[in-house]
Amino acid sequence: MEKEPYDWIQPSLDTIRRADWYRSVQAIQSKSGAVVQLEGKEVVNFASNDYLGLAGDDRLIQAAISATQEYGTGSTGSRLLSGHREIHRELECAIASLKQTEDALVFSSGYLANLGAIAAIVGKRDFILSDTYNHSCLKNGAILSGATIIDYPHCNLEILQTLLSQQRHNFRRCLMITDSVFSMDGDLCPLPELVDLAEQFNCMLLIDEAHATGVLGATGAGCAEHFKIKNKFIQVGTLSKALGSLGGFVAGTKPLIDFLRNRAATWIYTTALSPADTAAALAAVNIIRHEPQRHQQLWRNINYLKQLFAQQLPNLELLPSESSILCFQLQDSKAALQVCTQLKDAGIFAPAVRPPTVPTSRIRLSVIATHQPTHIERLIAATKQIKA
């Protein structure tokens, strides 16, 4: 008997379950914050990318309400046709000011920003070098571009330089792409060295600032500020993490941004960001610029958690990190799921991250500015009770 065309789906799901790779959503029934209601239970939240605690801030909420009242719930079209509002341009100018670039362009998500930017600036005659730990959107943007892609080992500058020496002359353009903060480890790209290589080999450089904006640098401007580098490289980011809203952006030179307005398909052919999301993100950028104490508190929390881990959990080593993302590894997916469940039972929400998302299973902790010392101490106490 001939099989139905969709018969393969259930066996594939069964395989995912057997490997302990199956995923499902967990419902939060409260406003974003350091403490949330998770499936009816109050838990301390270490699963959020809301690094500055702005997603539940009343100022962002009121900005979103006011923009909805003025402009409606949706932008109703692409910005080139009917969707543009002055508030979109205000946000772009604010982002460019924060990122210390000439201009910026707002997309409907960070994923779309990476897809659109990469596919617009390189093509079939070009060459992309990509860090193996890069986020999915960087990898898929590279595939979409049609360029020749070579992955280099994570942050391995020696191999990267060798690949450039061997391959650069064979292609019209070259683009190096990397996360600035790697989302599942928390470590940083070696930005100064990447900038030097880009200049040496006449390459473009694009960094994804999703987990760096609002977190790194003296004012939260990101990785470039952290390393005190001013350069014409391309900065892509999201409005959905430290900026507490939704959407994405590309920041760079004026000619680059003007080019993307004309060639980035994920901007041209997508409905503009909603007024509410735009206004909330704009409010967040203004808060970052005028409330440095929020950024400072985030780093006090990060350092306090690291200190307690080192003092009280010497046998449970954190992965190297210079960001809000702190992880400890476990032997396999099953162990990670068990630890995640034990932590949740103890009132701690911290996700298990497993292959194929990462090469090794782990618990991923996100520190946010609104965590109190007692929240971090509860995490340490719960982790000490783990039986993995």
C-alpha positions in Angstrom: 0.0 0.0 0.0 1.3 3.4 -0.9 2.2 5.6 2.0 0.5 9.0 2.7 2.9 11.9 1.9 2.9 13.1 5.6 3.5 9.7 7.2 7.1 10.6 7.9 6.3 13.3 10.4 5.2 11.2 13.4 8.2 8.8 13.2 10.5 11.8 13.0 8.8 13.3 16.1 9.3 9.9 17.9 13.0 10.0 17.0 13.3 13.5 18.5 11.6 12.3 21.7 13.9 9.3 22.0 17.0 11.6 21.8 15.6 13.9 24.5 15.6 16.7 22.0 11.8 17.3 22.0 10.8 20.8 22.8 7.5 22.4 24.0 6.4 25.8 25.2 5.9 26.8 28.8 3.3 29.5 29.5 4.1 32.6 31.6 1.0 34.2 33.1 2.5 37.4 34.2 4.4 40.5 33.1 8.0 40.1 32.3 10.3 40.5 35.3 12.7 38.9 37.7 9.9 36.9 39.2 7.1 35.4 37.0 4.2 33.1 37.2 5.1 30.0 35.2 2.2 27.6 34.7 0.6 28.7 37.9 3.7 28.8 40.0 5.8 31.7 41.1 9.5 31.3 40.0 12.6 33.4 39.9 13.2 34.0 36.2 16.7 33.2 34.8 15.3 32.3 31.4 14.7 35.8 30.1 16.8 37.9 27.6 15.2 41.0 29.1 18.7 42.0 30.4 17.8 45.5 31.6 14.4 44.6 33.0 12.6 46.9 30.6 10.0 44.6 29.0 7.7 45.2 32.0 8.6 48.8 32.6 5.6 51.1 32.8 7.3 53.7 30.6 7.6 51.3 27.7 4.0 50.1 28.3 2.7 53.7 28.3 4.7 54.5 25.1 3.2 51.5 23.4 -0.3 52.5 24.4 0.1 56.1 23.3 1.5 55.0 19.9 -1.4 52.6 19.4 -3.9 55.3 20.2 -2.3 57.7 17.8 -1.4 55.4 14.9 -3.5 52.2 15.4 -2.4 48.6 16.1 -0.6 47.9 12.8 1.5 49.7 10.3 -0.6 48.1 7.5 2.0 47.9 4.8 5.7 48.0 3.9 7.4 51.3 4.7 8.0 52.0 1.0 4.3 51.8 0.3 2.2 52.9 3.2 3.7 51.7 6.5 6.2 54.4 7.3 5.6 56.6 10.3 7.8 59.3 11.7 8.3 57.3 14.8 10.1 54.7 12.8 12.7 57.3 11.7 12.9 58.6 15.3 13.8 55.1 16.4 16.4 54.7 13.7 18.1 58.0 14.6 18.1 57.0 18.3 19.7 53.6 17.5 22.4 55.2 15.3 23.2 57.6 18.2 23.4 54.7 20.7 25.5 52.6 18.4 27.7 55.6 17.4 27.1 55.0 13.7 26.0 57.3 10.8 22.6 55.7 10.4 20.4 52.7 11.1 17.5 50.8 9.6 14.7 49.1 11.6 13.4 45.7 10.5 10.4 43.7 11.9 12.7 41.3 13.7 16.4 40.7 14.3 16.2 37.5 12.3 14.9 39.4 9.3 17.6 42.1 9.7 20.4 39.5 9.4 18.7 37.7 6.5 18.1 40.9 4.7 21.5 42.5 5.2 23.6 39.5 4.4 21.7 38.5 1.3 21.8 42.1 0.0 25.5 42.8 0.3 27.0 39.5 -1.0 26.0 37.1 -3.8 27.1 34.2 -5.9 30.5 35.7 -6.8 31.4 36.4 -3.1 32.7 34.6 -0.1 31.5 34.4 3.5 33.5 33.3 6.5 31.2 32.3 9.5 32.0 31.4 13.0 30.7 27.8 13.7 28.8 29.0 16.8 26.9 31.7 15.0 23.2 32.1 15.4 20.8 30.5 13.0 19.9 33.8 11.4 23.5 34.5 10.4 23.9 31.0 9.0 20.6 31.2 7.1 21.4 34.7 5.8 24.6 33.3 4.4 22.8 30.4 2.6 20.2 32.8 1.2 22.9 35.0 -0.3 24.1 32.3 -2.6 27.7 33.1 -1.6 30.4 30.5 -1.0 30.4 29.8 2.7 33.2 28.4 4.9 32.7 28.0 8.6 35.8 28.5 10.8 36.3 27.0 14.3 34.8 29.1 17.1 36.9 32.3 17.5 39.9 30.6 15.9 41.8 33.5 14.4 44.7 31.5 13.2 42.5 29.3 10.9 40.5 32.3 9.9 43.6 34.1 8.7 44.7 31.0 6.9 41.4 30.8 5.1 41.6 34.4 4.1 45.1 34.0 2.8 44.1 31.0 0.7 40.6 32.1 -0.5 40.2 35.9 -0.5 41.7 36.5 -3.9 39.3 34.0 -5.6 36.2 36.2 -4.9 34.8 39.6 -5.7 33.8 40.5 -2.1 34.3 38.8 1.2 32.1 39.1 4.3 33.0 37.9 7.8 30.0 37.3 10.0 29.9 36.6 13.7 27.9 37.1 16.9 29.5 39.6 19.2 28.1 37.8 22.2 27.5 34.1 21.5 23.9 33.4 22.7 24.4 29.9 24.1 27.8 30.4 25.7 28.1 34.1 26.6 31.6 34.6 25.4 32.7 37.4 23.1 34.0 37.5 19.6 37.6 38.8 19.3 36.4 42.0 17.6 39.7 44.0 17.5 41.5 41.1 15.7 38.5 40.6 13.4 38.6 44.3 12.5 42.4 44.0 11.8 41.8 41.0 9.5 39.0 42.8 7.7 41.3 45.7 6.9 44.2 43.5 6.0 42.2 41.4 3.5 39.8 44.1 2.2 36.8 42.3 3.8 33.4 43.5 5.1 32.6 42.6 8.7 29.1 42.1 10.2 28.6 41.5 13.9 25.3 40.4 15.5 24.8 42.5 18.6 21.6 40.8 19.8 23.0 40.0 23.2 25.5 42.9 23.5 23.3 45.9 22.9 22.4 47.4 26.3 24.8 45.0 28.0 28.4 45.7 26.9 30.3 48.9 26.9 30.4 51.8 29.3 26.9 53.1 28.2 25.5 49.8 26.9 26.2 50.6 23.3 27.6 47.1 22.6 30.7 45.3 21.6 32.3 48.1 19.7 32.1 50.4 22.7 33.3 47.6 25.0 36.5 47.3 22.9 36.7 51.0 22.2 36.7 50.5 18.4 35.3 52.9 15.8 35.0 51.3 12.4 32.8 51.0 9.3 31.8 47.4 10.2 28.1 46.5 10.1 26.2 46.1 13.4 23.0 44.1 13.4 20.8 43.8 16.5 17.4 43.2 18.0 14.9 45.3 19.9 13.5 42.2 21.7 16.2 41.6 24.4 17.7 44.5 26.4 15.4 46.9 24.6 12.3 45.1 25.8 10.3 45.3 22.6 10.2 43.5 19.2 12.0 44.1 16.0 15.6 44.4 14.7 18.0 46.9 13.2 21.1 47.3 11.0 23.5 50.2 12.0 26.3 51.4 9.9 27.3 54.0 7.3 24.8 56.2 5.5 25.6 54.6 2.1 25.1 51.1 3.6 21.7 52.0 5.1 20.6 53.7 1.9 21.6 50.6 -0.1 19.7 48.3 2.2 16.5 50.4 1.9 16.7 49.6 -1.8 18.0 46.0 -1.8 17.1 44.3 1.5 14.2 42.1 0.6 13.2 41.4 4.2 12.7 45.1 4.7 11.2 46.0 1.4 8.6 43.3 1.3 7.6 43.1 5.0 5.0 45.1 6.8 6.6 47.8 8.9 7.2 47.3 12.7 4.0 48.1 14.6 3.6 51.5 16.2 3.5 50.0 19.7 6.7 48.0 19.3 8.5 51.0 17.7 7.5 53.4 20.5 8.4 50.9 23.2 11.9 50.4 21.7 12.3 54.1 21.4 11.5 54.6 25.0 14.0 51.8 25.9 16.8 53.5 24.0 16.1 56.8 25.8 16.1 55.0 29.2 19.5 53.4 28.4 20.9 56.7 27.6 19.6 58.5 30.7 19.7 55.8 33.4 23.3 54.3 33.5 22.5 52.9 36.9 20.4 50.2 35.3 23.3 48.9 33.3 25.6 49.2 36.3 23.2 47.1 38.4 23.1 44.4 35.7 26.9 44.0 36.0 26.8 44.0 39.8 24.3 41.1 39.5 26.5 39.2 36.9 29.6 39.5 39.1 27.7 38.5 42.3 26.4 35.3 40.6 29.9 34.5 39.3 31.3 35.1 42.8 28.8 32.8 44.5 29.3 30.1 41.9 33.0 30.1 42.5 32.7 30.1 46.3 29.8 27.7 46.8 29.8 25.5 43.7 33.4 24.8 43.0 32.6 21.5 41.3 30.2 23.1 38.8 32.2 25.3 36.6 30.6 28.0 34.5 31.5 28.3 30.8 33.8 31.3 30.1 31.5 34.4 29.7 31.8 38.1 29.5 28.1 38.9 29.3 24.7 38.3 31.0 24.6 34.7 29.8 26.1 32.1 32.1 26.0 28.4 31.5 27.0 25.2 33.2 27.4 22.0 31.2 25.8 18.6 31.9 26.7 15.2 30.5 23.7 14.8 28.2 20.2 15.9 27.2 18.5 13.7 29.8 20.6 15.1 32.6 19.9 18.7 31.4 16.2 18.0 31.4 16.3 16.5 34.9 18.2 19.5 36.3 15.9 21.9 34.7 12.9 20.1 36.3 14.6 20.1 39.7 15.3 23.8 39.5 11.8 24.5 38.5 10.5 22.5 41.5 12.7 24.7 43.7 11.2 27.9 42.2 14.0 28.6 39.6 13.1 29.0 35.9 16.3 28.2 34.0 16.1 26.4 30.6 17.9 23.3 29.5 19.6 23.9 26.2 20.4 20.7 24.2 21.7 19.5 20.8 21.2 20.3 18.0 21.1 23.9 19.3 24.4 23.5 21.0 27.1 20.8 20.9 26.9 20.0 24.6 23.8 20.0 26.9 23.7 22.8 29.5 21.6 25.0 31.8 21.6 28.5 30.4 21.2 31.3 33.0 20.3 34.9 32.0 21.1 37.6 34.5 18.9 40.7 34.4 19.2 44.1 36.1 16.1 43.7 38.2 17.3 40.5 39.9 17.7 41.1 43.7 20.6 39.5 45.6 18.1 37.1 47.3 17.1 35.9 43.8 20.7 35.0 43.0 21.2 33.4 46.4 18.0 31.3 45.8 19.5 30.1 42.5 22.7 29.1 44.2 20.9 27.3 47.0 18.7 25.4 44.5 21.7 24.4 42.4 23.5 23.0 45.4 20.6 20.6 45.9 20.8 19.2 42.3 21.1 15.5 41.8 22.2 14.9 38.2 
